[in-house]
Amino acid sequence: MSTAPLMPKATAVWLVENTALTFDQIADFCKLHPLEVKGIADGEVAAGIKGQDPVIANQLTREEIARAERDPNYRLRLAEPKVKIAIAKVKKGPRYTPVSRRQDRPNAILWLVKNHPELKDAQIMRLVGTTKTTIAAIRDRTHWNTQQLTPSDPVMLGLCTQIDLDFEVARASKDRPPEPESATLLPAEITTGPAERAHRVEDTFASLGNKPRPNEDEEELDVANVFAKLKGIKQKDD
């Protein structure tokens, strides 16, 4: 519902001439300045404007006017319309491209295809206002002017805004499935570390290949046996 009546000055003229409303009440209802309403009453403003009856125009009721006349602090309210007009929804069509820019669309499409292959045809159509047939021809290099095409940023050409482009790219990235991580990729500190960390590399690959780690206790026991045998041989020699 509108916050001001139709023909506000003409309505103010009628209210000044036919009611006992204050200047502030009329100014508030007609969205005018109180001094402007005073000028209407003095004949200095809107001298040639004929008054518009808001009651006949179904914008005020007699009861509303009478209530405001009894209470100077009351503010008039527009009457509810008797007939509600449905607002037609505007269907979104392809983006309009000025005639002077239409020759740049193939170059923009080629730029989008090369720099953002994740974009779908429908997204490119929204960005530059083209057709699916044209996009397919440029992808397949069957466009009639393929040899002369030069990739050009559609934002620089004025075919779309940077905000629109970023939005479509982000949207396409969300729809793309994540790339699988390699199971044999090792951290940099392991693959580039000093020699004393080499055993960590072996342990890592052993775990990746489901190979059991050697028993450290057994290794320590074998070393002890070797040293014991060497000691015994030395004593015999002495």
TORSE-167935 format. One record per atom (N, C-alpha, C): residue in three letters; z, y, x. Coordinates in steps of 0.1 Angstrom, whole numbers, plus 5000, padded with zeros to 4 digits. Atoms other than C-alpha are relative to their C-alpha. Example, Ala and Ser with C-alpha at 12.3 -4.5 7.8 and 13.67 -1.06 7.14 Angstrom:
BEGIN
ala500049885009/ala507849555123/ala500050125009/ser500049894991/ser507149895137/ser500850114992/
***
This chain:
BEGIN
met500049885008/met500050005000/met500050125009/ser500149884992/ser499150355013/ser501350074999/thr498849924999/thr502050575024/thr499850144995/ala500349865005/ala500350895011/ala499149984988/pro500950015012/pro498550964978/pro498650045004/leu501349954998/leu494851014976/leu499950154997/met500149865001/met493851374980/met501450075000/pro498749954999/pro497251484992/pro500250154997/lys499949855003/lys496651864990/lys499850034986/ala500349985015/ala495151844955/ala501249954992/thr498850055007/thr498151634945/thr501250105001/ala498949914997/ala500551884961/ala499850134991/val500349885009/val498852174941/val500449964986/trp499650045014/trp499351984908/trp501549994999/leu498550015001/leu503051904916/leu500650145000/val499449874999/val503752264925/val499850074987/glu500349935012/glu502152394893/glu500649934988/asn499650075013/asn503452124868/asn501349945001/thr498750064999/thr506852014881/thr501050095006/ala498949924994/ala510152144892/ala500549945013/leu499650064987/leu510251944924/leu500150105011/thr499849914989/thr511452104956/thr498849995010/phe501150014991/phe509052184984/phe500249885010/asp499850124991/asp510651915006/asp499649874993/gln500450125007/gln510151654979/gln498549984999/ile501550005001/ile506451744975/ile499449975014/ala500550024987/ala505951765012/ala500249865005/asp499750144996/asp507551425018/asp499049904993/phe500950105007/phe505451254991/phe498550025004/cys501449974997/cys502151425001/cys499750005015/lys500150004986/lys502851395038/lys499550145006/leu500449864995/leu502551775044/leu501350065005/his498949934995/his504752025061/his500650094988/pro499449925010/pro507252205038/pro499450154999/leu500649865000/leu505852545049/leu498650004994/glu501450015006/glu502352425039/glu500149994985/val499750005014/val503752345004/val500450144995/lys499649865004/lys505352685003/lys498850094999/gly501349925000/gly501952835012/gly499249974988/ile500850045012/ile500352644983/ile500750084988/ala499349935011/ala503052794959/ala499750155001/asp500349864999/asp502353144973/asp498650034999/gly501449985002/gly498653104969/gly499350035013/glu500649974986/glu498053135007/glu499249885005/val500650134995/val497052765012/val499449934988/ala500750085011/ala494552554992/ala499750084988/ala500349915011/ala493552844971/ala498849954991/gly501150055008/gly490252684961/gly500049864996/ile499950145003/ile491552334956/ile500649984985/lys499550035014/lys491952204920/lys501049895001/gly499050095000/gly495052014913/gly499649864995/gln500350135003/gln494951634911/gln501249934994/asp498850065007/asp497251464885/asp500349865006/pro499750134995/pro498951174903/pro500449904989/val499750095011/val500051024869/val498749944995/ile501350065005/ile496450984857/ile499449915011/ala500550084990/ala495550844891/ala500849885003/asn499250124999/asn498250584887/asn500849995013/gln499349994987/gln500050704919/gln501550044997/leu498749965004/leu503150834901/leu500249974985/thr499750025014/thr504950774868/thr500850124996/arg499249895006/arg506551034845/arg501549985003/glu498650034998/glu509850854849/glu500450035015/glu499749984986/glu509650884887/glu500150155003/ile499949854999/ile508951264885/ile501350054994/ala498849955007/ala511751314860/ala501349975009/arg498950044992/arg514151124883/arg500250095012/ala499949924988/ala513251334913/ala500450154996/glu499649875004/glu513651654893/glu501550024998/arg498549995003/arg517251564884/arg500849995013/asp499350024988/asp518151474920/asp499150065012/pro500849934989/pro516751714948/pro500049915012/asn500050084988/asn517651454974/asn499249874999/tyr500850135003/tyr515551174958/tyr498650025006/arg501350004994/arg512251094975/arg499049924991/leu500950075008/leu509251004954/leu499349885007/arg500650124995/arg507650664958/arg498749984992/leu501350035007/leu504050564951/leu500249894991/ala500050105010/ala503550354921/ala499249885005/glu500750124997/glu502549994925/glu498649994994/pro501350015006/pro498849944920/pro499949904989/lys500150105011/lys497949774887/lys499049895003/val501150104996/val494949594902/val500149995015/lys500050034986/lys495249424935/lys498649955005/ile501350034994/ile492049414955/ile500149915012/ala499950104988/ala491649114978/ala499350065011/ile500649954988/ile490949215013/ile499149895006/ala500950104994/ala487849035026/ala500249985014/lys499850034986/lys488448855058/lys498650015008/val501249994992/val485948945085/val499949885009/lys500350124992/lys484448635101/lys499650045014/lys500449974986/lys484248635138/lys498749935004/gly501350054996/gly480648595150/gly499950015015/pro500249994986/pro479148595184/pro500150145004/arg499849874995/arg479948885206/arg498750085000/tyr501249925000/tyr477549175201/tyr499750065014/thr500449944987/thr475649275232/thr498950114999/pro501049895001/pro473849605235/pro498649965005/val501450034996/val470049585239/val499850025014/ser500249974986/ser470249745273/ser500649905009/arg499350104992/arg472549465285/arg499549864998/arg500450145004/arg470849165270/arg499249935011/gln500850064989/gln468549115300/gln500949955012/asp499150054990/asp471649065322/asp500849884996/arg499250115004/arg473048785302/arg499749875008/pro500250124992/pro471248505321/pro500750005014/asn499449994987/asn472548635354/asn501549984998/ala498650025003/ala476048645339/ala500449854997/ile499850155003/ile475748285326/ile500049925013/leu500150074988/leu474648165360/leu501250025009/trp498849974993/trp477648335376/trp501249924995/leu498950075006/leu480048175351/leu499949855003/val500250144997/val478447835356/val500449965014/lys499850034986/lys478747855394/lys501550025004/asn498749964996/asn482148015397/asn501149944991/his499050065009/his483947865367/his499449884992/pro500650115007/pro482447525360/pro500949934989/glu499150065010/glu485547435339/glu499750064986/leu500249935013/leu484347675312/leu499149924991/lys500950075009/lys482847515281/lys499050094995/asp501149915005/asp479647635265/asp500550094989/ala499549915011/ala481547775235/ala500850125006/gln499349894993/gln483647985259/gln499150105006/ile501049914994/ile480648125277/ile499350074989/met500649935011/met479148205243/met500850114995/arg499149895004/arg482148405234/arg500150115009/leu499849904990/leu482248585266/leu498750105001/val501249924998/val478548705269/val499150004988/gly500850005012/gly477248645234/gly498749945001/thr501350074998/thr474548395242/thr500049884991/thr500250125008/thr473348065227/thr500249885009/lys499850134993/lys473947705236/lys498749965007/thr501350044994/thr470247655243/thr499850075014/thr500249924988/thr470147935269/thr501049955011/ile499150054990/ile473247795287/ile499549875005/ala500550134996/ala471747445288/ala498850025009/ala501249974992/ala468547585302/ala500450055014/ile499649954987/ile470347765330/ile500749905008/arg499350114993/arg472547465338/arg499049905006/asp501050094996/asp469447245340/asp498950065009/arg501049934993/arg467447505358/arg498649994994/thr501350005008/thr464747495331/thr499750134993/his500249875005/his465147855322/his498650065005/trp501449954996/trp461748035322/trp500150105012/asn499949904989/asn463048295347/asn501049955011/thr499050054991/thr465148065369/thr499950055014/gln500349954986/gln463548175402/gln500550145002/gln499749864999/gln464448535395/gln501550034997/leu498649985004/leu468048485383/leu500950025012/thr499049974990/thr470948625404/thr501350004994/pro498750005006/pro474548545397/pro500750135000/ser499349875001/ser476348855385/ser501249994991/asp498850005007/asp479848905374/asp499950074986/pro500249955013/pro479848955336/pro500950124997/val499149885001/val482849205339/val499350125006/met500749884994/met480849425363/met498850044992/leu501249975008/leu477849405340/leu500450064986/gly499549945013/gly480049525310/gly499849914988/leu500250105011/leu479349205290/leu501449954994/cys498750045005/cys483049125287/cys501150075008/thr498949944992/thr486449245299/thr500749905009/gln499350094991/gln488549105327/gln501049924993/ile499050075008/ile491249015302/ile499449884993/asp500650105007/asp488848815281/asp499649885010/leu500450114990/leu487548625312/leu501249925005/asp498850064995/asp491048555325/asp500549904989/phe499550085011/phe492048425291/phe499249874998/glu500850125002/glu489148185288/glu500149905012/val499950094988/val489548055324/val501449934999/ala498650065002/ala493347995318/ala500049894989/arg500150095011/arg492547825286/arg499349875004/ala500850124996/ala489947595302/ala500849925010/ser499150074990/ser492447515331/ser501049914993/lys499050085007/lys495047395306/lys499449884994/asp500650115006/asp492547165289/asp499649895010/arg500450094990/arg491547005322/arg501149915004/pro499050094996/pro493446685331/pro500450025014/pro499549984987/pro495646705362/pro499349905010/glu500650094990/glu494146555394/glu501149905005/pro499050104995/pro495846225405/pro500450035015/glu499549984986/glu497946255437/glu499749885008/ser500350114991/ser497046035467/ser501349935003/ala498750084998/ala499645755472/ala500349995015/thr499850014986/thr499145765510/thr500250145007/leu499849874994/leu499646145515/leu501450015005/leu498749994994/leu502446205539/leu500450145002/pro499649864997/pro504546525545/pro499650045014/ala500549954987/ala503446745574/ala501049975011/glu499050024990/glu506746705592/glu500049865006/ile500150144996/ile506146325594/ile498849985009/thr501350034993/thr502546325605/thr499850085012/thr500249914988/thr502846615630/thr501350015008/gly498849994993/gly506446555642/gly500049945014/pro499950054986/pro507646455677/pro499949855000/ala500250144998/ala507346105691/ala501249924995/glu498850085004/glu510946005683/glu500049984985/arg500050035014/arg510046025646/arg498949904996/ala501150095003/ala507245775649/ala500449894991/his499650115008/his509245505634/his500150034985/arg500049965014/arg509545705602/arg498749984994/val501450035006/val505745685598/val499849864997/glu500250145002/glu505845315602/glu500849954988/asp499250045011/asp508645285577/asp499450054987/thr500749955012/thr506745505552/thr498849914996/phe501250085004/phe503545305554/phe500549864996/ala499550145004/ala505544975552/ala500550014986/ser499550005014/ser507145095520/ser498850024990/leu501249985009/leu503745205506/leu499249864999/gly500750125001/gly502344865514/gly500949884996/asn499150105005/asn505344685500/asn500449905011/lys499750094989/lys506144545534/lys501650025003/pro498649994998/pro509844465540/pro500350055014/arg499649954987/arg511644645568/arg500749895008/pro499450114992/pro512844435597/pro501550025000/asn498550005001/asn516544345598/asn500550065013/glu499549934989/glu518244585622/glu501149925007/asp498950084994/asp521244355627/asp499449895009/glu500650104992/glu518944075639/glu499450055013/glu500549944988/glu517244305664/glu501150035010/glu498949974991/glu520544415678/glu500649875006/leu499550134995/leu521644045681/leu499149955011/asp501050054990/asp518543945700/asp500250085013/val499849924988/val519044235725/val501349965008/ala498750044994/ala522644125731/ala499949865007/asn500250134994/asn521543765738/asn499350015013/val500849984988/val519043885763/val500850055012/phe499149954990/phe521544085782/phe501049905005/ala499050114996/ala524043795782/ala499449905009/lys500750094991/lys521443565797/lys499850055014/leu500349934987/leu520543815824/leu501350005008/lys498749994993/lys524243855833/lys500449865006/gly499650134995/gly524743475836/gly499149965012/ile500950034989/ile521743435859/ile500450075012/lys499549924989/lys523043715881/lys501249945007/gln498850064995/gln526443545884/gln499749875008/lys500450124993/lys524843215895/lys499450035014/asp500649964987/asp522843395922/asp501150045010/asp498949964992/asp526043545935/asp500849885006/
***
